[in-house]
Amino acid sequence: MPANKVEDIELEYLEKYANQMLDKVSKNIIKYRKEKNLSQLDLARAMGYKSAAYLGKAEIRKDNHHFNIKQIAKIAKILNINIELFFK
């Protein structure tokens, strides 16, 4: 439902779109992590975490956990891929 004016964009539409993007990013992180043969724990440790708990929840969006832009940037560098691929 694209609109011409900012005030015409419905909050419900924005929420749905944002959640779709978060889902897309999570699915692509899983895809590229697996292509590089990295476990959740391997990736979590490379990001500086001691366990894979948060990463696992963010990958499946459990309890509305999701990756932030800083985490996405780190993951792109660790996996040696262009960050844009997570959003396609």
C-alpha positions in Angstrom: 0.0 0.0 0.0 2.5 2.7 -1.1 1.3 6.2 -0.4 2.3 9.6 -1.7 2.5 11.4 1.6 4.2 10.3 4.8 1.1 10.9 6.9 -0.9 8.5 4.5 1.2 5.5 5.5 -0.7 3.3 7.9 1.1 2.1 11.1 -0.2 -1.4 10.6 1.3 -1.5 7.1 4.6 -0.2 8.4 4.7 -2.9 11.2 3.9 -5.7 8.7 6.6 -4.4 6.3 9.2 -4.2 9.1 8.4 -7.7 10.3 8.7 -9.0 6.8 12.1 -7.5 6.4 13.2 -8.9 9.8 12.0 -12.3 8.7 13.9 -12.0 5.3 17.1 -11.0 7.1 16.9 -13.9 9.5 16.2 -16.4 6.8 19.1 -15.1 4.7 21.5 -15.2 7.7 20.6 -18.8 8.2 21.1 -19.5 4.5 24.5 -17.9 4.2 25.7 -19.2 7.6 24.9 -22.7 6.5 26.6 -22.2 3.1 29.8 -21.3 5.0 29.3 -24.4 7.1 29.2 -22.4 10.3 27.2 -23.5 13.3 25.2 -21.0 15.3 27.8 -21.4 18.1 30.7 -20.7 15.7 29.0 -17.6 14.4 28.0 -16.4 17.9 31.6 -16.9 19.2 33.0 -15.0 16.1 30.6 -12.1 17.1 31.9 -12.1 20.6 29.1 -14.1 22.4 29.8 -17.0 24.7 26.8 -19.0 23.6 24.4 -19.2 20.6 21.2 -18.5 22.6 20.5 -15.0 21.3 21.6 -15.8 17.8 19.4 -18.9 17.7 16.4 -16.9 18.9 17.1 -14.1 16.4 17.4 -16.6 13.5 13.9 -18.0 14.1 12.5 -14.7 15.4 11.5 -16.4 18.7 9.8 -14.0 21.1 10.3 -11.2 18.6 14.1 -11.4 18.9 15.8 -10.0 15.8 19.2 -8.8 14.6 20.1 -5.2 14.8 22.1 -3.4 12.1 25.4 -3.7 14.1 24.9 -7.5 14.4 24.0 -7.7 10.7 27.1 -5.8 9.7 29.3 -8.1 11.9 27.7 -11.2 10.4 28.3 -9.9 6.8 32.0 -9.4 7.6 32.4 -12.8 9.3 30.7 -14.6 6.4 32.6 -12.4 3.9 29.5 -11.4 2.0 27.9 -8.2 0.9 25.5 -7.0 3.6 22.9 -6.2 0.9 22.4 -10.0 0.3 20.6 -10.2 3.7 17.9 -7.9 2.4 17.2 -9.6 -0.9 
